[in-house]
Amino acid sequence: MRIAQVAPLYESVPPALYGGTERVVSYLTEELVRQGHEVTLFASGDSVTKARLISPCPHSLRLNEVPDQMLPHIMMIDQVFERAHEFDIMHFHIDYLHFPTTRRAGFPNLTTLHGRLDLPQLPELYREFNDMPVISISNAQREPVREARWEGTVYHGLPGNLYGFHEHAERYLAFVGRASPEKRLDRAIEIAVASGIELRIAAKVDPTETEYFRSTIEPLLNQPGITYLGEVDDRGKDEVVGNAMALLFPIDWPEPFGLTMIEALACGTPVIAWGGGSVPEVLDHGETGFICDAIDEAVRAVHRIQEIDRAHCRRVFEDRFSARRMAADYVHIYERLVKEHGREKDGHGRDHSRSGQLLHPRDILTS
């Protein structure tokens, strides 16, 4: 197939450091190329890909402090539609920014929604644009906006060789992600201190969250056994997460997916998490980690973590969260949408019975 992948411009594809959406777009793009598809990636000019790269800006926006970050996205949307005739399908990863243009263009398209959807005005927006086919990254993510035209749920996937399997762990815990209020790094520190186990923190601090980090997190970093590493790349993540007893994921928000959890499973590292959003869909309690709802429960989980089979964690990753599986699920949906678009052009209309249907990735190929 001839496929356009349209990425956000805030980070390169893949990102140099933190960047969940851009990271997933990279994994998907490279796997589609590997499977023989003709892929064009719209992304910042510092992106690295085997696909054809088209860039509205030379560098990613976050690290280069571009004042008007919307302008390059508008330029990119224009570039996409100038070339729309070159593609069988266009796959967007930029939320709803392109919806008005896409609606009027009449080309096969799909949008993966990567963020939280429990915001007040979103139901109204997705009611208005319920002709835009969208994908959720967990079943939990779509609950606030069931009005949208859901085409399925596709869980994220990682390349099988991105992280190595770590059979044996060292005696420390890990935290990886944004140092933001909803990620609850403060809670992770409390768990580690109460457990008497070292915590190594690989965290990004967004400019908008600097004051929170200084006022809430920095005072906690002086406690014994707490090591703050800053942002790390994939090699650093493999080391920090792969050698840990467990990854702490004590979130306080409806997590849309939680890429860090499957990165840990790829290393064989179990996860101790709070059960918000997608967590119960990604983790199997007692098998790939523990799902908790209180500090004392998480502390007990730390001391039981040796009960989790690290080899089983890796097998679950390979079975459910590989880039190969993710790409196959998307290609199945691409083919269906292209076929439906052809029927629409022939005047046969579309069956809307799928709207709102929850689809597990393991069910997509038989749906």
MISESE-100563 format. One record per residue (C-alpha): residue number from 1; x, y, z; residue in one letter. Coordinates in steps of 0.1 Angstrom, whole numbers, padded with zeros to 4 digits. Example, Ala and Ser with C-alpha at 12.3 -4.5 7.8 and 13.67 -1.06 7.14 Angstrom:
2
+------+-------+-------+-------+------+
: resi :    px :    py :    pz : resn :
+------+-------+-------+-------+------+
:    1 :  0123 : -0045 :  0078 :    A :
:    2 :  0137 : -0011 :  0071 :    S :
+------+-------+-------+-------+------+
end
This chain:
367
+------+-------+-------+-------+------+
: resi :    px :    py :    pz : resn :
+------+-------+-------+-------+------+
:    1 :  0000 :  0000 :  0000 :    M :
:    2 :  0010 :  0036 : -0005 :    R :
:    3 :  0007 :  0051 :  0031 :    I :
:    4 :  0012 :  0086 :  0045 :    A :
:    5 :  0021 :  0088 :  0081 :    Q :
:    6 :  0016 :  0123 :  0095 :    V :
:    7 :  0034 :  0130 :  0128 :    A :
:    8 :  0034 :  0158 :  0153 :    P :
:    9 :  0064 :  0182 :  0149 :    L :
:   10 :  0072 :  0187 :  0186 :    Y :
:   11 :  0098 :  0160 :  0186 :    E :
:   12 :  0118 :  0143 :  0158 :    S :
:   13 :  0107 :  0108 :  0146 :    V :
:   14 :  0120 :  0090 :  0165 :    P :
:   15 :  0126 :  0115 :  0193 :    P :
:   16 :  0161 :  0121 :  0206 :    A :
:   17 :  0148 :  0118 :  0242 :    L :
:   18 :  0112 :  0118 :  0255 :    Y :
:   19 :  0083 :  0117 :  0231 :    G :
:   20 :  0057 :  0089 :  0232 :    G :
:   21 :  0036 :  0097 :  0201 :    T :
:   22 :  0066 :  0104 :  0178 :    E :
:   23 :  0082 :  0072 :  0191 :    R :
:   24 :  0052 :  0051 :  0181 :    V :
:   25 :  0049 :  0067 :  0147 :    V :
:   26 :  0086 :  0058 :  0141 :    S :
:   27 :  0081 :  0022 :  0151 :    Y :
:   28 :  0050 :  0019 :  0129 :    L :
:   29 :  0066 :  0036 :  0099 :    T :
:   30 :  0097 :  0015 :  0100 :    E :
:   31 :  0078 : -0017 :  0104 :    E :
:   32 :  0055 : -0008 :  0075 :    L :
:   33 :  0085 : -0002 :  0053 :    V :
:   34 :  0100 : -0035 :  0064 :    R :
:   35 :  0068 : -0052 :  0054 :    Q :
:   36 :  0072 : -0038 :  0019 :    G :
:   37 :  0047 : -0009 :  0019 :    H :
:   38 :  0055 :  0025 :  0002 :    E :
:   39 :  0055 :  0049 :  0031 :    V :
:   40 :  0058 :  0087 :  0032 :    T :
:   41 :  0065 :  0102 :  0066 :    L :
:   42 :  0056 :  0139 :  0072 :    F :
:   43 :  0077 :  0149 :  0102 :    A :
:   44 :  0104 :  0174 :  0113 :    S :
:   45 :  0136 :  0175 :  0092 :    G :
:   46 :  0158 :  0160 :  0119 :    D :
:   47 :  0138 :  0127 :  0118 :    S :
:   48 :  0155 :  0095 :  0107 :    V :
:   49 :  0135 :  0070 :  0086 :    T :
:   50 :  0137 :  0045 :  0058 :    K :
:   51 :  0105 :  0060 :  0044 :    A :
:   52 :  0104 :  0090 :  0022 :    R :
:   53 :  0106 :  0120 :  0045 :    L :
:   54 :  0088 :  0153 :  0038 :    I :
:   55 :  0094 :  0181 :  0064 :    S :
:   56 :  0077 :  0215 :  0068 :    P :
:   57 :  0104 :  0225 :  0093 :    C :
:   58 :  0141 :  0216 :  0096 :    P :
:   59 :  0141 :  0208 :  0133 :    H :
:   60 :  0117 :  0195 :  0159 :    S :
:   61 :  0099 :  0222 :  0178 :    L :
:   62 :  0103 :  0215 :  0215 :    R :
:   63 :  0141 :  0214 :  0217 :    L :
:   64 :  0145 :  0244 :  0193 :    N :
:   65 :  0119 :  0267 :  0211 :    E :
:   66 :  0099 :  0277 :  0180 :    V :
:   67 :  0076 :  0306 :  0191 :    P :
:   68 :  0045 :  0297 :  0170 :    D :
:   69 :  0043 :  0259 :  0170 :    Q :
:   70 :  0010 :  0258 :  0152 :    M :
:   71 :  0023 :  0274 :  0120 :    L :
:   72 :  0045 :  0245 :  0109 :    P :
:   73 :  0016 :  0221 :  0115 :    H :
:   74 : -0007 :  0241 :  0093 :    I :
:   75 :  0020 :  0241 :  0066 :    M :
:   76 :  0024 :  0203 :  0070 :    M :
:   77 : -0013 :  0197 :  0065 :    I :
:   78 : -0012 :  0217 :  0033 :    D :
:   79 :  0017 :  0196 :  0021 :    Q :
:   80 : -0001 :  0164 :  0029 :    V :
:   81 : -0032 :  0173 :  0009 :    F :
:   82 : -0011 :  0187 : -0020 :    E :
:   83 :  0002 :  0151 : -0023 :    R :
:   84 : -0030 :  0132 : -0013 :    A :
:   85 : -0034 :  0117 : -0048 :    H :
:   86 : -0001 :  0098 : -0042 :    E :
:   87 : -0015 :  0077 : -0013 :    F :
:   88 : -0040 :  0049 : -0008 :    D :
:   89 : -0046 :  0062 :  0027 :    I :
:   90 : -0034 :  0090 :  0050 :    M :
:   91 : -0028 :  0081 :  0087 :    H :
:   92 : -0027 :  0112 :  0110 :    F :
:   93 : -0013 :  0114 :  0145 :    H :
:   94 : -0020 :  0151 :  0151 :    I :
:   95 : -0053 :  0149 :  0170 :    D :
:   96 : -0082 :  0167 :  0153 :    Y :
:   97 : -0061 :  0195 :  0138 :    L :
:   98 : -0067 :  0183 :  0102 :    H :
:   99 : -0104 :  0173 :  0105 :    F :
:  100 : -0120 :  0203 :  0086 :    P :
:  101 : -0096 :  0198 :  0057 :    T :
:  102 : -0098 :  0160 :  0057 :    T :
:  103 : -0136 :  0161 :  0058 :    R :
:  104 : -0137 :  0181 :  0025 :    R :
:  105 : -0109 :  0163 :  0007 :    A :
:  106 : -0126 :  0130 :  0002 :    G :
:  107 : -0095 :  0108 :  0005 :    F :
:  108 : -0093 :  0076 :  0027 :    P :
:  109 : -0079 :  0086 :  0061 :    N :
:  110 : -0074 :  0074 :  0096 :    L :
:  111 : -0065 :  0092 :  0128 :    T :
:  112 : -0050 :  0076 :  0159 :    T :
:  113 : -0058 :  0096 :  0190 :    L :
:  114 : -0028 :  0094 :  0213 :    H :
:  115 : -0039 :  0117 :  0242 :    G :
:  116 : -0065 :  0119 :  0270 :    R :
:  117 : -0100 :  0124 :  0259 :    L :
:  118 : -0118 :  0133 :  0291 :    D :
:  119 : -0117 :  0170 :  0284 :    L :
:  120 : -0150 :  0190 :  0285 :    P :
:  121 : -0154 :  0202 :  0249 :    Q :
:  122 : -0142 :  0170 :  0232 :    L :
:  123 : -0176 :  0152 :  0231 :    P :
:  124 : -0191 :  0181 :  0212 :    E :
:  125 : -0162 :  0181 :  0187 :    L :
:  126 : -0164 :  0144 :  0180 :    Y :
:  127 : -0201 :  0146 :  0176 :    R :
:  128 : -0195 :  0172 :  0149 :    E :
:  129 : -0168 :  0152 :  0132 :    F :
:  130 : -0183 :  0118 :  0136 :    N :
:  131 : -0175 :  0111 :  0099 :    D :
:  132 : -0137 :  0111 :  0107 :    M :
:  133 : -0125 :  0075 :  0113 :    P :
:  134 : -0104 :  0073 :  0145 :    V :
:  135 : -0085 :  0046 :  0164 :    I :
:  136 : -0081 :  0044 :  0202 :    S :
:  137 : -0049 :  0031 :  0218 :    I :
:  138 : -0069 :  0015 :  0246 :    S :
:  139 : -0105 :  0007 :  0252 :    N :
:  140 : -0105 :  0029 :  0283 :    A :
:  141 : -0093 :  0059 :  0264 :    Q :
:  142 : -0124 :  0062 :  0242 :    R :
:  143 : -0150 :  0060 :  0271 :    E :
:  144 : -0155 :  0099 :  0274 :    P :
:  145 : -0162 :  0103 :  0236 :    V :
:  146 : -0182 :  0073 :  0225 :    R :
:  147 : -0197 :  0097 :  0199 :    E :
:  148 : -0166 :  0094 :  0177 :    A :
:  149 : -0164 :  0071 :  0147 :    R :
:  150 : -0143 :  0044 :  0163 :    W :
:  151 : -0127 :  0019 :  0139 :    E :
:  152 : -0109 : -0002 :  0165 :    G :
:  153 : -0084 : -0003 :  0193 :    T :
:  154 : -0048 : -0009 :  0184 :    V :
:  155 : -0023 : -0012 :  0212 :    Y :
:  156 :  0011 :  0003 :  0207 :    H :
:  157 :  0040 : -0020 :  0198 :    G :
:  158 :  0078 : -0019 :  0199 :    L :
:  159 :  0105 : -0034 :  0177 :    P :
:  160 :  0116 : -0067 :  0191 :    G :
:  161 :  0153 : -0058 :  0192 :    N :
:  162 :  0148 : -0023 :  0207 :    L :
:  163 :  0154 : -0035 :  0243 :    Y :
:  164 :  0172 : -0066 :  0255 :    G :
:  165 :  0158 : -0092 :  0279 :    F :
:  166 :  0174 : -0088 :  0313 :    H :
:  167 :  0171 : -0121 :  0331 :    E :
:  168 :  0185 : -0109 :  0364 :    H :
:  169 :  0177 : -0076 :  0382 :    A :
:  170 :  0197 : -0054 :  0405 :    E :
:  171 :  0183 : -0042 :  0438 :    R :
:  172 :  0166 : -0009 :  0428 :    Y :
:  173 :  0134 :  0004 :  0414 :    L :
:  174 :  0129 :  0026 :  0383 :    A :
:  175 :  0107 :  0055 :  0373 :    F :
:  176 :  0106 :  0067 :  0337 :    V :
:  177 :  0084 :  0094 :  0322 :    G :
:  178 :  0074 :  0130 :  0327 :    R :
:  179 :  0079 :  0146 :  0361 :    A :
:  180 :  0043 :  0159 :  0360 :    S :
:  181 :  0015 :  0159 :  0386 :    P :
:  182 : -0005 :  0131 :  0369 :    E :
:  183 :  0025 :  0108 :  0366 :    K :
:  184 :  0030 :  0110 :  0404 :    R :
:  185 :  0068 :  0108 :  0407 :    L :
:  186 :  0062 :  0120 :  0443 :    D :
:  187 :  0042 :  0088 :  0449 :    R :
:  188 :  0070 :  0067 :  0434 :    A :
:  189 :  0095 :  0083 :  0458 :    I :
:  190 :  0072 :  0076 :  0487 :    E :
:  191 :  0069 :  0039 :  0477 :    I :
:  192 :  0107 :  0035 :  0474 :    A :
:  193 :  0115 :  0052 :  0507 :    V :
:  194 :  0089 :  0031 :  0525 :    A :
:  195 :  0103 :  0000 :  0509 :    S :
:  196 :  0139 :  0008 :  0518 :    G :
:  197 :  0148 :  0002 :  0481 :    I :
:  198 :  0168 :  0026 :  0459 :    E :
:  199 :  0149 :  0045 :  0432 :    L :
:  200 :  0165 :  0056 :  0399 :    R :
:  201 :  0145 :  0083 :  0381 :    I :
:  202 :  0148 :  0090 :  0344 :    A :
:  203 :  0124 :  0119 :  0340 :    A :
:  204 :  0116 :  0148 :  0316 :    K :
:  205 :  0106 :  0182 :  0330 :    V :
:  206 :  0084 :  0202 :  0306 :    D :
:  207 :  0089 :  0240 :  0308 :    P :
:  208 :  0052 :  0243 :  0318 :    T :
:  209 :  0059 :  0220 :  0348 :    E :
:  210 :  0091 :  0235 :  0360 :    T :
:  211 :  0075 :  0252 :  0390 :    E :
:  212 :  0058 :  0219 :  0400 :    Y :
:  213 :  0091 :  0201 :  0398 :    F :
:  214 :  0109 :  0227 :  0419 :    R :
:  215 :  0083 :  0230 :  0446 :    S :
:  216 :  0071 :  0194 :  0449 :    T :
:  217 :  0097 :  0170 :  0435 :    I :
:  218 :  0131 :  0186 :  0441 :    E :
:  219 :  0127 :  0186 :  0479 :    P :
:  220 :  0121 :  0149 :  0478 :    L :
:  221 :  0152 :  0141 :  0458 :    L :
:  222 :  0175 :  0147 :  0488 :    N :
:  223 :  0163 :  0116 :  0506 :    Q :
:  224 :  0187 :  0086 :  0508 :    P :
:  225 :  0185 :  0062 :  0479 :    G :
:  226 :  0169 :  0086 :  0455 :    I :
:  227 :  0189 :  0092 :  0423 :    T :
:  228 :  0177 :  0116 :  0396 :    Y :
:  229 :  0192 :  0110 :  0362 :    L :
:  230 :  0172 :  0134 :  0340 :    G :
:  231 :  0161 :  0124 :  0305 :    E :
:  232 :  0176 :  0093 :  0289 :    V :
:  233 :  0177 :  0078 :  0254 :    D :
:  234 :  0168 :  0042 :  0245 :    D :
:  235 :  0202 :  0029 :  0255 :    R :
:  236 :  0199 :  0046 :  0289 :    G :
:  237 :  0163 :  0033 :  0293 :    K :
:  238 :  0174 : -0002 :  0285 :    D :
:  239 :  0200 :  0000 :  0313 :    E :
:  240 :  0179 :  0018 :  0339 :    V :
:  241 :  0146 : -0001 :  0333 :    V :
:  242 :  0161 : -0034 :  0322 :    G :
:  243 :  0182 : -0039 :  0354 :    N :
:  244 :  0155 : -0027 :  0378 :    A :
:  245 :  0135 : -0050 :  0401 :    M :
:  246 :  0104 : -0033 :  0389 :    A :
:  247 :  0092 : -0002 :  0371 :    L :
:  248 :  0070 :  0021 :  0393 :    L :
:  249 :  0040 :  0035 :  0374 :    F :
:  250 :  0018 :  0051 :  0401 :    P :
:  251 : -0003 :  0073 :  0379 :    I :
:  252 : -0031 :  0096 :  0390 :    D :
:  253 : -0049 :  0101 :  0357 :    W :
:  254 : -0068 :  0081 :  0330 :    P :
:  255 : -0036 :  0069 :  0311 :    E :
:  256 : -0044 :  0065 :  0274 :    P :
:  257 : -0018 :  0037 :  0270 :    F :
:  258 :  0014 :  0040 :  0289 :    G :
:  259 :  0043 :  0032 :  0266 :    L :
:  260 :  0067 :  0029 :  0295 :    T :
:  261 :  0049 : -0002 :  0307 :    M :
:  262 :  0055 : -0022 :  0275 :    I :
:  263 :  0091 : -0009 :  0274 :    E :
:  264 :  0096 : -0025 :  0308 :    A :
:  265 :  0079 : -0058 :  0297 :    L :
:  266 :  0102 : -0059 :  0267 :    A :
:  267 :  0132 : -0059 :  0292 :    C :
:  268 :  0115 : -0085 :  0313 :    G :
:  269 :  0109 : -0060 :  0341 :    T :
:  270 :  0076 : -0062 :  0359 :    P :
:  271 :  0055 : -0031 :  0366 :    V :
:  272 :  0039 : -0019 :  0398 :    I :
:  273 :  0011 :  0005 :  0388 :    A :
:  274 : -0021 :  0022 :  0398 :    W :
:  275 : -0050 :  0010 :  0378 :    G :
:  276 : -0060 :  0042 :  0360 :    G :
:  277 : -0071 :  0042 :  0323 :    G :
:  278 : -0054 :  0015 :  0302 :    S :
:  279 : -0034 : -0001 :  0330 :    V :
:  280 : -0056 : -0032 :  0335 :    P :
:  281 : -0056 : -0037 :  0297 :    E :
:  282 : -0018 : -0037 :  0295 :    V :
:  283 : -0008 : -0055 :  0327 :    L :
:  284 : -0020 : -0088 :  0340 :    D :
:  285 : -0021 : -0085 :  0378 :    H :
:  286 :  0001 : -0111 :  0395 :    G :
:  287 :  0016 : -0122 :  0362 :    E :
:  288 :  0034 : -0092 :  0346 :    T :
:  289 :  0033 : -0070 :  0377 :    G :
:  290 :  0009 : -0057 :  0404 :    F :
:  291 : -0020 : -0032 :  0401 :    I :
:  292 : -0024 : -0013 :  0433 :    C :
:  293 : -0044 :  0016 :  0447 :    D :
:  294 : -0025 :  0025 :  0479 :    A :
:  295 :  0010 :  0031 :  0490 :    I :
:  296 :  0011 :  0003 :  0515 :    D :
:  297 : -0002 : -0021 :  0489 :    E :
:  298 :  0025 : -0010 :  0465 :    A :
:  299 :  0052 : -0015 :  0492 :    V :
:  300 :  0040 : -0051 :  0497 :    R :
:  301 :  0041 : -0055 :  0459 :    A :
:  302 :  0078 : -0044 :  0459 :    V :
:  303 :  0086 : -0071 :  0484 :    H :
:  304 :  0067 : -0097 :  0464 :    R :
:  305 :  0082 : -0087 :  0430 :    I :
:  306 :  0104 : -0118 :  0429 :    Q :
:  307 :  0072 : -0138 :  0423 :    E :
:  308 :  0069 : -0124 :  0388 :    I :
:  309 :  0086 : -0144 :  0361 :    D :
:  310 :  0107 : -0120 :  0341 :    R :
:  311 :  0108 : -0144 :  0311 :    A :
:  312 :  0070 : -0144 :  0311 :    H :
:  313 :  0070 : -0106 :  0310 :    C :
:  314 :  0091 : -0107 :  0278 :    R :
:  315 :  0069 : -0134 :  0262 :    R :
:  316 :  0038 : -0112 :  0268 :    V :
:  317 :  0056 : -0083 :  0252 :    F :
:  318 :  0064 : -0104 :  0221 :    E :
:  319 :  0029 : -0118 :  0219 :    D :
:  320 :  0009 : -0087 :  0224 :    R :
:  321 :  0030 : -0056 :  0221 :    F :
:  322 :  0054 : -0060 :  0191 :    S :
:  323 :  0057 : -0035 :  0162 :    A :
:  324 :  0049 : -0063 :  0138 :    R :
:  325 :  0016 : -0070 :  0154 :    R :
:  326 :  0008 : -0033 :  0156 :    M :
:  327 :  0015 : -0028 :  0119 :    A :
:  328 : -0005 : -0058 :  0109 :    A :
:  329 : -0035 : -0045 :  0128 :    D :
:  330 : -0032 : -0011 :  0112 :    Y :
:  331 : -0028 : -0026 :  0077 :    V :
:  332 : -0060 : -0046 :  0082 :    H :
:  333 : -0079 : -0014 :  0090 :    I :
:  334 : -0063 :  0005 :  0062 :    Y :
:  335 : -0075 : -0021 :  0037 :    E :
:  336 : -0110 : -0021 :  0051 :    R :
:  337 : -0112 :  0017 :  0049 :    L :
:  338 : -0099 :  0019 :  0014 :    V :
:  339 : -0124 : -0008 :  0003 :    K :
:  340 : -0153 :  0011 :  0021 :    E :
:  341 : -0142 :  0043 :  0004 :    H :
:  342 : -0144 :  0026 : -0030 :    G :
:  343 : -0179 :  0015 : -0022 :    R :
:  344 : -0189 :  0050 : -0012 :    E :
:  345 : -0176 :  0064 : -0045 :    K :
:  346 : -0196 :  0037 : -0063 :    D :
:  347 : -0227 :  0050 : -0044 :    G :
:  348 : -0233 :  0020 : -0021 :    H :
:  349 : -0230 :  0039 :  0012 :    G :
:  350 : -0213 :  0028 :  0044 :    R :
:  351 : -0223 :  0004 :  0072 :    D :
:  352 : -0221 :  0025 :  0104 :    H :
:  353 : -0226 : -0005 :  0127 :    S :
:  354 : -0190 : -0004 :  0138 :    R :
:  355 : -0193 :  0031 :  0154 :    S :
:  356 : -0186 :  0029 :  0191 :    G :
:  357 : -0177 : -0008 :  0190 :    Q :
:  358 : -0149 : -0018 :  0213 :    L :
:  359 : -0124 : -0040 :  0195 :    L :
:  360 : -0095 : -0057 :  0211 :    H :
:  361 : -0064 : -0059 :  0189 :    P :
:  362 : -0065 : -0097 :  0190 :    R :
:  363 : -0100 : -0095 :  0176 :    D :
:  364 : -0094 : -0070 :  0148 :    I :
:  365 : -0082 : -0096 :  0123 :    L :
:  366 : -0113 : -0116 :  0127 :    T :
:  367 : -0138 : -0088 :  0130 :    S :
+------+-------+-------+-------+------+
end
